[in-house]
Amino acid sequence: MPMSQRPNRGFPSSSSSAANQPQYIRISETLRRQIASGDYRPGDLLPSEAQLMAEFRVSRHTVRAALARLEQDRLITRVKGRGSVVNLTPHRVNEPGAGQRKEDNQHTIAFCAAEEDPFTTSILWGVESEASRHHLSVLFVSSHGDITNQQTLLAGFAERGLLGVIVMPVDVPPALMRESAFSLDRFAESGLRLVCVDRYYPGSRVPTVTSDNFDGAYQAVSHLLHIGRQRIVAVSATNTNTSSVAARLEGYRWAFKDTGITPNPEWEYTAFFQEDEAGFLKFVERVQPDGLFAMNDMIAMRCMQLLRASGRKVPEDIAVVGFDDIPAAALLDVPLTTIRQDGQRMGAEATRLLLGTTGPPHPARPLRIKIPVQLVVRASTVGREVVSELVASQAPEKSDRDEGPAAVS
């Protein structure tokens, strides 16, 4: 819509009760009415955050909270680099005049993801599959890695009386971990059914479904040790305090310990790859690893690119293992050995747990369900010529642990 034709928004005249609403709700309701009346049509861009800040005379935080509320109701989609786009078929939840009753939301659960990626999609499939068995609708939203968005979305779900919410918590700095855990617990104690999936905030009592991250890392490093690699580094990005990454690092260390090797802290590397690619190559030059375990497949694939650019060969010089088994892992020039997570099973299990949850979380024993993972051996560790010959019985044995068979593809 051209600027000259944009409706005059501002805060409309309203009743005293509406005037007492938080500003972000009043802004979202104003924009909602403009969308419903056709002032903004499907595919149109809403004004930018800066424009909305100026028009409503509010902070960026307030504008983002208002937009998050509209996105939660699937009226808009926020696209990085473009802005807020009006959806083609907006799904309205409790929109005034839309006929949505609060009791209808008792047949709806939400999946609030931290980000949108292939693994998140597999979790969503599991949630939707299990929800359909119970004749429930699923509302999918993303907090885009923003803790403020996550809090706003959860508050909106509680306000609307949804049956429950499956939340993939966003990564937060260590200084915010305790506060974030306390916030989730408060939502659960207020009556909102909550289950975390994929990760959790240490200290939170909200039930959680995760992959067995410790065992996955243990399998990955045991495999590298079994094929003769000894100087095995662990590479992660950003926050190693995330519960899933912390468990993988612990599994990495225990794989060494169980073979009588003391893990070397200098072999653990963390960086923002977009900002410190040169630092990673300096790390490789200093440590001279012959094996590399990455905290996820995206990191593993970027490491392989950088290693190749520096003249090193995979797996001849450095064998590489990832974690996730995203679709692209098997399609690389050198297919990636990785740990396969069962996202669909995680989503289905989280949904079953959510539907069976009643009352506040247990004060002392938070429920943690771990979904088994599987080693998938490809050419990035053993070379193309031997992949077809590898069988599950060749997987290394571990003390007092059941590693499970390796999948070969």
C-alpha atoms as a printed R data frame, in Angstrom:
    type eleno elety resid chain resno       x       y      z
1   ATOM     1    CA   MET     A     1   0.000   0.000  0.000
2   ATOM     2    CA   PRO     A     2   1.491   3.415 -0.926
3   ATOM     3    CA   MET     A     3   2.395   5.673  1.966
4   ATOM     4    CA   SER     A     4  -0.236   8.248  0.955
5   ATOM     5    CA   GLN     A     5  -2.981   5.620  1.149
6   ATOM     6    CA   ARG     A     6  -2.015   4.146  4.490
7   ATOM     7    CA   PRO     A     7  -4.739   4.423  7.113
8   ATOM     8    CA   ASN     A     8  -4.308   6.824  9.975
9   ATOM     9    CA   ARG     A     9  -3.642   4.473 12.845
10  ATOM    10    CA   GLY     A    10  -2.634   5.895 16.188
11  ATOM    11    CA   PHE     A    11  -4.638   4.768 19.188
12  ATOM    12    CA   PRO     A    12  -8.361   4.859 18.348
13  ATOM    13    CA   SER     A    13 -10.882   6.267 20.767
14  ATOM    14    CA   SER     A    14 -11.959   3.446 23.030
15  ATOM    15    CA   SER     A    15 -13.675   2.502 26.215
16  ATOM    16    CA   SER     A    16 -11.928   2.984 29.537
17  ATOM    17    CA   SER     A    17 -11.278  -0.764 29.781
18  ATOM    18    CA   ALA     A    18  -9.517  -0.773 26.408
19  ATOM    19    CA   ALA     A    19  -7.533   2.298 27.399
20  ATOM    20    CA   ASN     A    20  -6.210   0.373 30.384
21  ATOM    21    CA   GLN     A    21  -4.833  -2.405 28.177
22  ATOM    22    CA   PRO     A    22  -1.062  -2.662 27.700
23  ATOM    23    CA   GLN     A    23   0.154  -0.604 24.754
24  ATOM    24    CA   TYR     A    24   1.348  -3.625 22.761
25  ATOM    25    CA   ILE     A    25  -2.166  -5.136 22.873
26  ATOM    26    CA   ARG     A    26  -3.765  -1.865 21.761
27  ATOM    27    CA   ILE     A    27  -1.299  -1.585 18.856
28  ATOM    28    CA   SER     A    28  -1.857  -5.189 17.777
29  ATOM    29    CA   GLU     A    29  -5.648  -4.756 17.906
30  ATOM    30    CA   THR     A    30  -5.423  -1.572 15.829
31  ATOM    31    CA   LEU     A    31  -3.371  -3.346 13.167
32  ATOM    32    CA   ARG     A    32  -5.668  -6.373 13.373
33  ATOM    33    CA   ARG     A    33  -8.675  -4.191 12.522
34  ATOM    34    CA   GLN     A    34  -6.817  -2.650  9.584
35  ATOM    35    CA   ILE     A    35  -6.040  -6.134  8.221
36  ATOM    36    CA   ALA     A    36  -9.607  -7.360  8.762
37  ATOM    37    CA   SER     A    37 -11.063  -4.305  6.990
38  ATOM    38    CA   GLY     A    38  -8.797  -4.775  3.971
39  ATOM    39    CA   ASP     A    39  -6.626  -1.717  4.510
40  ATOM    40    CA   TYR     A    40  -3.749  -4.180  4.413
41  ATOM    41    CA   ARG     A    41  -4.292  -6.991  1.941
42  ATOM    42    CA   PRO     A    42  -2.595 -10.419  1.790
43  ATOM    43    CA   GLY     A    43   1.003  -9.940  0.686
44  ATOM    44    CA   ASP     A    44   1.188  -6.297  1.820
45  ATOM    45    CA   LEU     A    45   3.996  -5.178  4.088
46  ATOM    46    CA   LEU     A    46   3.067  -3.564  7.379
47  ATOM    47    CA   PRO     A    47   4.969  -0.379  8.279
48  ATOM    48    CA   SER     A    48   8.489  -0.927  9.562
49  ATOM    49    CA   GLU     A    49   9.257  -1.103 13.268
50  ATOM    50    CA   ALA     A    50  10.710   2.406 13.115
51  ATOM    51    CA   GLN     A    51   7.547   3.756 11.470
52  ATOM    52    CA   LEU     A    52   5.307   2.085 14.040
53  ATOM    53    CA   MET     A    53   7.480   3.426 16.870
54  ATOM    54    CA   ALA     A    54   7.056   6.953 15.517
55  ATOM    55    CA   GLU     A    55   3.323   6.648 14.815
56  ATOM    56    CA   PHE     A    56   2.412   5.153 18.179
57  ATOM    57    CA   ARG     A    57   5.168   6.904 20.154
58  ATOM    58    CA   VAL     A    58   6.325   3.710 21.824
59  ATOM    59    CA   SER     A    59   9.571   1.767 22.202
60  ATOM    60    CA   ARG     A    60  10.883  -0.879 19.816
61  ATOM    61    CA   HIS     A    61  10.241  -3.504 22.501
62  ATOM    62    CA   THR     A    62   6.522  -2.578 22.562
63  ATOM    63    CA   VAL     A    63   6.258  -2.684 18.760
64  ATOM    64    CA   ARG     A    64   7.920  -6.099 18.608
65  ATOM    65    CA   ALA     A    65   5.574  -7.439 21.268
66  ATOM    66    CA   ALA     A    66   2.587  -6.215 19.229
67  ATOM    67    CA   LEU     A    67   3.902  -7.815 16.036
68  ATOM    68    CA   ALA     A    68   4.663 -11.059 17.881
69  ATOM    69    CA   ARG     A    69   1.017 -11.168 18.976
70  ATOM    70    CA   LEU     A    70  -0.161 -10.833 15.361
71  ATOM    71    CA   GLU     A    71   2.307 -13.478 14.211
72  ATOM    72    CA   GLN     A    72   1.117 -15.801 16.959
73  ATOM    73    CA   ASP     A    73  -2.377 -15.549 15.455
74  ATOM    74    CA   ARG     A    74  -0.914 -16.183 11.968
75  ATOM    75    CA   LEU     A    75  -2.129 -12.839 10.674
76  ATOM    76    CA   ILE     A    76   1.392 -11.895  9.595
77  ATOM    77    CA   THR     A    77   4.752 -13.509  8.911
78  ATOM    78    CA   ARG     A    78   7.927 -11.657  9.814
79  ATOM    79    CA   VAL     A    79  10.524 -12.169  7.101
80  ATOM    80    CA   LYS     A    80  14.144 -11.305  7.832
81  ATOM    81    CA   GLY     A    81  15.306  -8.504  5.556
82  ATOM    82    CA   ARG     A    82  11.768  -7.623  4.424
83  ATOM    83    CA   GLY     A    83   9.504  -6.948  7.373
84  ATOM    84    CA   SER     A    84   6.017  -8.048  8.438
85  ATOM    85    CA   VAL     A    85   3.958  -9.547  5.596
86  ATOM    86    CA   VAL     A    86   0.176 -10.015  5.817
87  ATOM    87    CA   ASN     A    87  -0.648 -13.697  5.356
88  ATOM    88    CA   LEU     A    88  -2.758 -15.002  2.490
89  ATOM    89    CA   THR     A    89  -5.126 -16.954  4.739
90  ATOM    90    CA   PRO     A    90  -4.764 -15.466  8.205
91  ATOM    91    CA   HIS     A    91  -5.700 -17.795 11.039
92  ATOM    92    CA   ARG     A    92  -7.392 -15.710 13.712
93  ATOM    93    CA   VAL     A    93  -7.420 -16.770 17.332
94  ATOM    94    CA   ASN     A    94  -9.927 -14.933 19.506
95  ATOM    95    CA   GLU     A    95 -10.202 -12.125 17.000
96  ATOM    96    CA   PRO     A    96 -13.068  -9.810 17.959
97  ATOM    97    CA   GLY     A    97 -16.018 -10.542 15.714
98  ATOM    98    CA   ALA     A    98 -14.472 -13.664 14.191
99  ATOM    99    CA   GLY     A    99 -16.693 -15.990 16.209
100 ATOM   100    CA   GLN     A   100 -13.771 -17.648 18.002
101 ATOM   101    CA   ARG     A   101 -14.817 -18.605 21.504
102 ATOM   102    CA   LYS     A   102 -12.301 -19.025 24.287
103 ATOM   103    CA   GLU     A   103 -13.600 -22.510 25.011
104 ATOM   104    CA   ASP     A   104 -12.755 -23.472 21.405
105 ATOM   105    CA   ASN     A   105  -9.100 -22.952 22.266
106 ATOM   106    CA   GLN     A   106  -9.330 -25.958 24.572
107 ATOM   107    CA   HIS     A   107  -9.078 -27.970 21.351
108 ATOM   108    CA   THR     A   108  -5.866 -26.213 20.286
109 ATOM   109    CA   ILE     A   109  -2.271 -26.708 21.360
110 ATOM   110    CA   ALA     A   110   0.648 -24.513 20.324
111 ATOM   111    CA   PHE     A   111   4.194 -25.352 19.322
112 ATOM   112    CA   CYS     A   112   6.420 -22.361 20.071
113 ATOM   113    CA   ALA     A   113   9.770 -22.988 18.359
114 ATOM   114    CA   ALA     A   114  13.014 -21.153 18.995
115 ATOM   115    CA   GLU     A   115  13.797 -21.043 15.287
116 ATOM   116    CA   GLU     A   116  12.627 -22.483 11.979
117 ATOM   117    CA   ASP     A   117  14.933 -25.110 10.479
118 ATOM   118    CA   PRO     A   118  14.679 -28.680  9.121
119 ATOM   119    CA   PHE     A   119  14.953 -30.269 12.561
120 ATOM   120    CA   THR     A   120  12.234 -28.008 13.994
121 ATOM   121    CA   THR     A   121  10.014 -29.023 11.080
122 ATOM   122    CA   SER     A   122  10.470 -32.700 11.928
123 ATOM   123    CA   ILE     A   123   9.406 -31.998 15.528
124 ATOM   124    CA   LEU     A   124   6.338 -30.140 14.227
125 ATOM   125    CA   TRP     A   125   5.363 -33.169 12.120
126 ATOM   126    CA   GLY     A   126   5.417 -35.308 15.241
127 ATOM   127    CA   VAL     A   127   3.325 -32.791 17.181
128 ATOM   128    CA   GLU     A   128   0.738 -32.556 14.402
129 ATOM   129    CA   SER     A   129   0.568 -36.330 13.936
130 ATOM   130    CA   GLU     A   130  -0.108 -37.007 17.614
131 ATOM   131    CA   ALA     A   131  -2.475 -34.032 17.954
132 ATOM   132    CA   SER     A   132  -4.583 -35.279 15.038
133 ATOM   133    CA   ARG     A   133  -5.132 -38.568 16.871
134 ATOM   134    CA   HIS     A   134  -6.841 -36.554 19.599
135 ATOM   135    CA   HIS     A   135  -8.738 -34.293 17.144
136 ATOM   136    CA   LEU     A   136  -6.733 -31.246 18.196
137 ATOM   137    CA   SER     A   137  -5.524 -28.288 16.148
138 ATOM   138    CA   VAL     A   138  -1.899 -27.142 16.268
139 ATOM   139    CA   LEU     A   139  -0.820 -23.506 16.196
140 ATOM   140    CA   PHE     A   140   2.828 -23.142 15.125
141 ATOM   141    CA   VAL     A   141   4.789 -19.975 15.922
142 ATOM   142    CA   SER     A   142   8.452 -19.052 16.189
143 ATOM   143    CA   SER     A   143  10.073 -16.751 18.716
144 ATOM   144    CA   HIS     A   144  12.964 -16.217 16.262
145 ATOM   145    CA   GLY     A   145  15.546 -16.808 18.977
146 ATOM   146    CA   ASP     A   146  14.328 -13.819 21.004
147 ATOM   147    CA   ILE     A   147  13.553 -14.367 24.696
148 ATOM   148    CA   THR     A   148  11.218 -11.341 24.737
149 ATOM   149    CA   ASN     A   149   9.199 -12.805 21.875
150 ATOM   150    CA   GLN     A   150   9.027 -16.125 23.700
151 ATOM   151    CA   GLN     A   151   7.678 -14.497 26.860
152 ATOM   152    CA   THR     A   152   5.118 -12.487 24.897
153 ATOM   153    CA   LEU     A   153   3.895 -15.531 22.991
154 ATOM   154    CA   LEU     A   154   3.504 -17.604 26.153
155 ATOM   155    CA   ALA     A   155   1.608 -14.780 27.844
156 ATOM   156    CA   GLY     A   156  -0.720 -14.607 24.839
157 ATOM   157    CA   PHE     A   157  -1.351 -18.350 24.911
158 ATOM   158    CA   ALA     A   158  -2.191 -18.183 28.612
159 ATOM   159    CA   GLU     A   159  -4.543 -15.257 27.968
160 ATOM   160    CA   ARG     A   160  -6.367 -17.178 25.236
161 ATOM   161    CA   GLY     A   161  -6.824 -20.316 27.290
162 ATOM   162    CA   LEU     A   162  -5.121 -22.787 24.948
163 ATOM   163    CA   LEU     A   163  -5.100 -26.421 26.008
164 ATOM   164    CA   GLY     A   164  -1.322 -26.348 26.307
165 ATOM   165    CA   VAL     A   165   1.986 -25.285 24.772
166 ATOM   166    CA   ILE     A   166   5.050 -27.219 23.623
167 ATOM   167    CA   VAL     A   167   7.958 -24.805 23.754
168 ATOM   168    CA   MET     A   168  11.465 -25.086 22.351
169 ATOM   169    CA   PRO     A   169  13.249 -22.608 24.649
170 ATOM   170    CA   VAL     A   170  15.436 -19.992 23.000
171 ATOM   171    CA   ASP     A   171  19.136 -19.861 23.816
172 ATOM   172    CA   VAL     A   172  19.956 -17.252 26.438
173 ATOM   173    CA   PRO     A   173  23.257 -16.049 27.937
174 ATOM   174    CA   PRO     A   174  24.309 -17.712 31.211
175 ATOM   175    CA   ALA     A   175  23.346 -14.575 33.134
176 ATOM   176    CA   LEU     A   176  19.706 -14.981 32.018
177 ATOM   177    CA   MET     A   177  19.443 -18.764 32.434
178 ATOM   178    CA   ARG     A   178  18.097 -18.746 35.988
179 ATOM   179    CA   GLU     A   179  15.610 -15.957 35.297
180 ATOM   180    CA   SER     A   180  14.378 -17.741 32.149
181 ATOM   181    CA   ALA     A   181  13.882 -20.999 34.061
182 ATOM   182    CA   PHE     A   182  11.935 -19.167 36.767
183 ATOM   183    CA   SER     A   183   9.746 -17.488 34.141
184 ATOM   184    CA   LEU     A   184   8.790 -20.815 32.524
185 ATOM   185    CA   ASP     A   185   7.962 -22.268 35.927
186 ATOM   186    CA   ARG     A   186   5.719 -19.296 36.709
187 ATOM   187    CA   PHE     A   187   3.736 -19.842 33.507
188 ATOM   188    CA   ALA     A   188   3.289 -23.520 34.427
189 ATOM   189    CA   GLU     A   189   2.282 -22.693 37.988
190 ATOM   190    CA   SER     A   190  -0.287 -20.186 36.723
191 ATOM   191    CA   GLY     A   191  -2.180 -23.013 35.017
192 ATOM   192    CA   LEU     A   192  -0.683 -23.028 31.500
193 ATOM   193    CA   ARG     A   193   0.195 -26.591 30.516
194 ATOM   194    CA   LEU     A   194   3.802 -26.551 29.345
195 ATOM   195    CA   VAL     A   195   6.267 -29.109 28.005
196 ATOM   196    CA   CYS     A   196   9.747 -28.237 26.736
197 ATOM   197    CA   VAL     A   197  11.179 -30.023 23.719
198 ATOM   198    CA   ASP     A   198  14.773 -30.408 22.447
199 ATOM   199    CA   ARG     A   199  16.279 -28.398 25.328
200 ATOM   200    CA   TYR     A   200  15.497 -26.886 28.709
201 ATOM   201    CA   TYR     A   201  16.718 -24.243 31.113
202 ATOM   202    CA   PRO     A   202  18.707 -25.851 33.960
203 ATOM   203    CA   GLY     A   203  16.756 -25.386 37.163
204 ATOM   204    CA   SER     A   204  13.355 -25.329 35.460
205 ATOM   205    CA   ARG     A   205  10.784 -27.852 36.682
206 ATOM   206    CA   VAL     A   206   8.815 -27.961 33.414
207 ATOM   207    CA   PRO     A   207   8.678 -31.511 31.924
208 ATOM   208    CA   THR     A   208  11.008 -31.957 28.957
209 ATOM   209    CA   VAL     A   209  11.516 -34.276 25.981
210 ATOM   210    CA   THR     A   210  14.998 -34.250 24.447
211 ATOM   211    CA   SER     A   211  17.261 -36.466 22.418
212 ATOM   212    CA   ASP     A   212  19.819 -38.449 24.384
213 ATOM   213    CA   ASN     A   213  22.463 -35.836 23.667
214 ATOM   214    CA   PHE     A   214  25.060 -37.340 25.993
215 ATOM   215    CA   ASP     A   215  24.820 -40.750 24.343
216 ATOM   216    CA   GLY     A   216  24.874 -39.255 20.851
217 ATOM   217    CA   ALA     A   217  28.140 -37.458 21.525
218 ATOM   218    CA   TYR     A   218  29.525 -40.576 23.212
219 ATOM   219    CA   GLN     A   219  28.710 -42.637 20.117
220 ATOM   220    CA   ALA     A   220  30.249 -40.046 17.792
221 ATOM   221    CA   VAL     A   221  33.567 -39.818 19.631
222 ATOM   222    CA   SER     A   222  33.709 -43.577 20.281
223 ATOM   223    CA   HIS     A   223  33.365 -44.107 16.532
224 ATOM   224    CA   LEU     A   224  36.248 -41.718 15.834
225 ATOM   225    CA   LEU     A   225  38.411 -43.439 18.451
226 ATOM   226    CA   HIS     A   226  37.483 -46.843 17.020
227 ATOM   227    CA   ILE     A   227  38.758 -45.907 13.543
228 ATOM   228    CA   GLY     A   228  42.073 -44.778 15.014
229 ATOM   229    CA   ARG     A   229  41.615 -41.038 15.492
230 ATOM   230    CA   GLN     A   230  43.153 -39.689 18.691
231 ATOM   231    CA   ARG     A   231  43.328 -35.887 18.545
232 ATOM   232    CA   ILE     A   232  39.584 -35.305 18.368
233 ATOM   233    CA   VAL     A   233  38.330 -31.752 18.798
234 ATOM   234    CA   ALA     A   234  34.815 -30.611 19.718
235 ATOM   235    CA   VAL     A   235  33.470 -27.585 17.851
236 ATOM   236    CA   SER     A   236  30.426 -25.588 18.899
237 ATOM   237    CA   ALA     A   237  28.991 -22.174 18.142
238 ATOM   238    CA   THR     A   238  27.669 -19.485 20.474
239 ATOM   239    CA   ASN     A   239  26.207 -20.709 23.757
240 ATOM   240    CA   THR     A   240  27.680 -23.910 25.205
241 ATOM   241    CA   ASN     A   241  25.433 -23.531 28.274
242 ATOM   242    CA   THR     A   242  22.385 -24.669 26.299
243 ATOM   243    CA   SER     A   243  21.281 -27.955 27.865
244 ATOM   244    CA   SER     A   244  21.628 -29.938 24.624
245 ATOM   245    CA   VAL     A   245  25.122 -28.624 23.854
246 ATOM   246    CA   ALA     A   246  26.269 -29.033 27.460
247 ATOM   247    CA   ALA     A   247  25.165 -32.695 27.408
248 ATOM   248    CA   ARG     A   248  26.968 -33.292 24.109
249 ATOM   249    CA   LEU     A   249  30.181 -31.818 25.469
250 ATOM   250    CA   GLU     A   250  29.883 -34.067 28.514
251 ATOM   251    CA   GLY     A   251  29.403 -37.124 26.283
252 ATOM   252    CA   TYR     A   252  32.446 -36.070 24.252
253 ATOM   253    CA   ARG     A   253  34.570 -35.962 27.412
254 ATOM   254    CA   TRP     A   254  33.321 -39.283 28.810
255 ATOM   255    CA   ALA     A   255  34.108 -41.123 25.581
256 ATOM   256    CA   PHE     A   256  37.753 -40.237 26.194
257 ATOM   257    CA   LYS     A   257  37.609 -41.103 29.892
258 ATOM   258    CA   ASP     A   258  36.156 -44.560 29.236
259 ATOM   259    CA   THR     A   259  39.157 -45.383 27.055
260 ATOM   260    CA   GLY     A   260  41.615 -44.168 29.685
261 ATOM   261    CA   ILE     A   261  42.356 -40.845 27.973
262 ATOM   262    CA   THR     A   262  42.109 -37.562 29.862
263 ATOM   263    CA   PRO     A   263  40.197 -35.082 27.658
264 ATOM   264    CA   ASN     A   264  42.146 -31.952 26.809
265 ATOM   265    CA   PRO     A   265  40.147 -28.741 27.438
266 ATOM   266    CA   GLU     A   266  42.207 -27.022 24.736
267 ATOM   267    CA   TRP     A   267  40.574 -29.309 22.164
268 ATOM   268    CA   GLU     A   268  37.157 -27.686 22.693
269 ATOM   269    CA   TYR     A   269  36.500 -24.738 20.392
270 ATOM   270    CA   THR     A   270  33.585 -22.286 20.413
271 ATOM   271    CA   ALA     A   271  33.113 -19.393 17.994
272 ATOM   272    CA   PHE     A   272  30.769 -17.365 15.830
273 ATOM   273    CA   PHE     A   273  31.834 -18.771 12.464
274 ATOM   274    CA   GLN     A   274  30.654 -15.755 10.508
275 ATOM   275    CA   GLU     A   275  32.982 -13.585 12.583
276 ATOM   276    CA   ASP     A   276  35.929 -15.852 13.340
277 ATOM   277    CA   GLU     A   277  36.619 -18.251 10.479
278 ATOM   278    CA   ALA     A   278  40.294 -17.311 10.618
279 ATOM   279    CA   GLY     A   279  40.277 -18.129 14.335
280 ATOM   280    CA   PHE     A   280  38.982 -21.631 13.617
281 ATOM   281    CA   LEU     A   281  41.754 -22.290 11.107
282 ATOM   282    CA   LYS     A   282  44.357 -21.003 13.581
283 ATOM   283    CA   PHE     A   283  42.891 -23.400 16.154
284 ATOM   284    CA   VAL     A   284  43.225 -26.300 13.692
285 ATOM   285    CA   GLU     A   285  46.790 -25.298 12.861
286 ATOM   286    CA   ARG     A   286  47.712 -25.173 16.546
287 ATOM   287    CA   VAL     A   287  46.000 -28.396 17.694
288 ATOM   288    CA   GLN     A   288  46.538 -30.467 14.515
289 ATOM   289    CA   PRO     A   289  43.428 -32.640 15.028
290 ATOM   290    CA   ASP     A   290  42.769 -35.849 13.123
291 ATOM   291    CA   GLY     A   291  39.103 -35.985 14.168
292 ATOM   292    CA   LEU     A   292  36.361 -33.391 14.656
293 ATOM   293    CA   PHE     A   293  33.002 -33.671 16.420
294 ATOM   294    CA   ALA     A   294  30.623 -30.779 15.684
295 ATOM   295    CA   MET     A   295  27.649 -29.924 17.895
296 ATOM   296    CA   ASN     A   296  25.328 -29.925 14.870
297 ATOM   297    CA   ASP     A   297  25.392 -30.682 11.153
298 ATOM   298    CA   MET     A   298  25.459 -27.042 10.067
299 ATOM   299    CA   ILE     A   299  28.649 -26.477 12.053
300 ATOM   300    CA   ALA     A   300  30.126 -29.710 10.689
301 ATOM   301    CA   MET     A   301  29.413 -28.699  7.095
302 ATOM   302    CA   ARG     A   302  30.958 -25.256  7.589
303 ATOM   303    CA   CYS     A   303  34.035 -26.848  9.173
304 ATOM   304    CA   MET     A   304  34.384 -29.160  6.177
305 ATOM   305    CA   GLN     A   305  34.247 -26.175  3.807
306 ATOM   306    CA   LEU     A   306  36.927 -24.320  5.763
307 ATOM   307    CA   LEU     A   307  39.133 -27.400  6.048
308 ATOM   308    CA   ARG     A   308  38.910 -28.001  2.308
309 ATOM   309    CA   ALA     A   309  39.734 -24.344  1.589
310 ATOM   310    CA   SER     A   310  42.841 -24.670  3.777
311 ATOM   311    CA   GLY     A   311  44.065 -27.696  1.812
312 ATOM   312    CA   ARG     A   312  43.017 -30.401  4.285
313 ATOM   313    CA   LYS     A   313  41.114 -33.480  3.139
314 ATOM   314    CA   VAL     A   314  38.093 -35.111  4.784
315 ATOM   315    CA   PRO     A   315  38.388 -37.854  5.984
316 ATOM   316    CA   GLU     A   316  42.031 -38.491  5.035
317 ATOM   317    CA   ASP     A   317  43.426 -35.673  7.195
318 ATOM   318    CA   ILE     A   318  40.497 -35.008  9.525
319 ATOM   319    CA   ALA     A   319  37.458 -37.250 10.034
320 ATOM   320    CA   VAL     A   320  34.284 -35.258 10.774
321 ATOM   321    CA   VAL     A   321  31.081 -36.188 12.640
322 ATOM   322    CA   GLY     A   322  28.011 -33.967 13.014
323 ATOM   323    CA   PHE     A   323  24.785 -34.142 15.005
324 ATOM   324    CA   ASP     A   324  21.144 -34.011 13.729
325 ATOM   325    CA   ASP     A   325  21.178 -35.812 10.342
326 ATOM   326    CA   ILE     A   326  19.481 -33.014  8.436
327 ATOM   327    CA   PRO     A   327  18.606 -33.901  4.803
328 ATOM   328    CA   ALA     A   328  21.632 -32.050  3.381
329 ATOM   329    CA   ALA     A   329  24.058 -34.203  5.399
330 ATOM   330    CA   ALA     A   330  23.720 -37.141  3.003
331 ATOM   331    CA   LEU     A   331  23.949 -34.974 -0.131
332 ATOM   332    CA   LEU     A   332  27.401 -33.429  0.339
333 ATOM   333    CA   ASP     A   333  30.335 -34.214 -1.950
334 ATOM   334    CA   VAL     A   334  31.675 -36.104  1.064
335 ATOM   335    CA   PRO     A   335  28.504 -37.304  2.850
336 ATOM   336    CA   LEU     A   336  28.544 -36.503  6.550
337 ATOM   337    CA   THR     A   337  28.741 -39.085  9.317
338 ATOM   338    CA   THR     A   338  26.351 -37.849 11.971
339 ATOM   339    CA   ILE     A   339  24.089 -38.622 14.902
340 ATOM   340    CA   ARG     A   340  20.482 -39.023 13.820
341 ATOM   341    CA   GLN     A   341  17.868 -37.416 16.051
342 ATOM   342    CA   ASP     A   342  14.258 -38.566 15.760
343 ATOM   343    CA   GLY     A   343  12.493 -35.211 15.690
344 ATOM   344    CA   GLN     A   344   9.092 -36.681 14.855
345 ATOM   345    CA   ARG     A   345   9.245 -39.024 17.814
346 ATOM   346    CA   MET     A   346  10.302 -36.140 20.058
347 ATOM   347    CA   GLY     A   347   7.329 -34.081 18.897
348 ATOM   348    CA   ALA     A   348   4.866 -36.944 19.351
349 ATOM   349    CA   GLU     A   349   6.235 -37.798 22.801
350 ATOM   350    CA   ALA     A   350   6.092 -34.146 23.871
351 ATOM   351    CA   THR     A   351   2.452 -33.981 22.760
352 ATOM   352    CA   ARG     A   352   1.548 -37.123 24.700
353 ATOM   353    CA   LEU     A   353   3.327 -35.734 27.744
354 ATOM   354    CA   LEU     A   354   1.512 -32.406 27.387
355 ATOM   355    CA   LEU     A   355  -1.908 -34.048 27.203
356 ATOM   356    CA   GLY     A   356  -1.134 -36.108 30.298
357 ATOM   357    CA   THR     A   357   0.151 -33.151 32.315
358 ATOM   358    CA   THR     A   358  -2.047 -31.893 35.135
359 ATOM   359    CA   GLY     A   359  -1.252 -29.471 37.905
360 ATOM   360    CA   PRO     A   360   1.964 -27.512 38.513
361 ATOM   361    CA   PRO     A   361   5.401 -29.053 37.830
362 ATOM   362    CA   HIS     A   362   6.862 -31.353 40.480
363 ATOM   363    CA   PRO     A   363   8.786 -29.291 43.043
364 ATOM   364    CA   ALA     A   364  11.799 -31.599 43.229
365 ATOM   365    CA   ARG     A   365  11.892 -34.075 40.336
366 ATOM   366    CA   PRO     A   366  11.376 -32.518 36.888
367 ATOM   367    CA   LEU     A   367  10.452 -35.136 34.303
368 ATOM   368    CA   ARG     A   368  13.113 -35.543 31.601
369 ATOM   369    CA   ILE     A   369  12.359 -37.979 28.763
370 ATOM   370    CA   LYS     A   370  15.270 -38.867 26.459
371 ATOM   371    CA   ILE     A   371  14.694 -40.169 22.936
372 ATOM   372    CA   PRO     A   372  17.388 -42.580 21.651
373 ATOM   373    CA   VAL     A   373  19.718 -41.431 18.875
374 ATOM   374    CA   GLN     A   374  21.603 -43.369 16.216
375 ATOM   375    CA   LEU     A   375  25.049 -43.171 14.653
376 ATOM   376    CA   VAL     A   376  24.864 -42.891 10.847
377 ATOM   377    CA   VAL     A   377  28.233 -43.709  9.267
378 ATOM   378    CA   ARG     A   378  29.103 -42.036  5.973
379 ATOM   379    CA   ALA     A   379  32.197 -41.087  4.008
380 ATOM   380    CA   SER     A   380  33.321 -38.148  6.172
381 ATOM   381    CA   THR     A   381  34.873 -40.611  8.640
382 ATOM   382    CA   VAL     A   382  35.608 -43.869  6.815
383 ATOM   383    CA   GLY     A   383  35.787 -42.953  3.129
384 ATOM   384    CA   ARG     A   384  33.430 -43.967  0.356
385 ATOM   385    CA   GLU     A   385  35.060 -47.304 -0.365
386 ATOM   386    CA   VAL     A   386  34.343 -48.837  3.033
387 ATOM   387    CA   VAL     A   387  30.917 -47.367  3.858
388 ATOM   388    CA   SER     A   388  29.038 -50.241  2.243
389 ATOM   389    CA   GLU     A   389  31.133 -52.772  4.176
390 ATOM   390    CA   LEU     A   390  30.473 -51.301  7.599
391 ATOM   391    CA   VAL     A   391  27.942 -53.210  9.698
392 ATOM   392    CA   ALA     A   392  26.367 -52.516 13.042
393 ATOM   393    CA   SER     A   393  28.376 -55.239 14.804
394 ATOM   394    CA   GLN     A   394  31.576 -53.299 14.153
395 ATOM   395    CA   ALA     A   395  30.492 -50.418 16.376
396 ATOM   396    CA   PRO     A   396  32.806 -49.997 19.403
397 ATOM   397    CA   GLU     A   397  31.668 -51.443 22.686
398 ATOM   398    CA   LYS     A   398  31.302 -49.115 25.637
399 ATOM   399    CA   SER     A   399  31.574 -49.849 29.309
400 ATOM   400    CA   ASP     A   400  28.187 -50.310 30.967
401 ATOM   401    CA   ARG     A   401  26.376 -48.553 28.116
402 ATOM   402    CA   ASP     A   402  24.249 -49.762 25.215
403 ATOM   403    CA   GLU     A   403  25.315 -47.793 22.187
404 ATOM   404    CA   GLY     A   404  22.827 -49.317 19.768
405 ATOM   405    CA   PRO     A   405  23.520 -50.240 16.146
406 ATOM   406    CA   ALA     A   406  25.028 -47.843 13.665
407 ATOM   407    CA   ALA     A   407  22.862 -47.003 10.666
408 ATOM   408    CA   VAL     A   408  24.735 -47.085  7.371
409 ATOM   409    CA   SER     A   409  23.676 -45.071  4.355
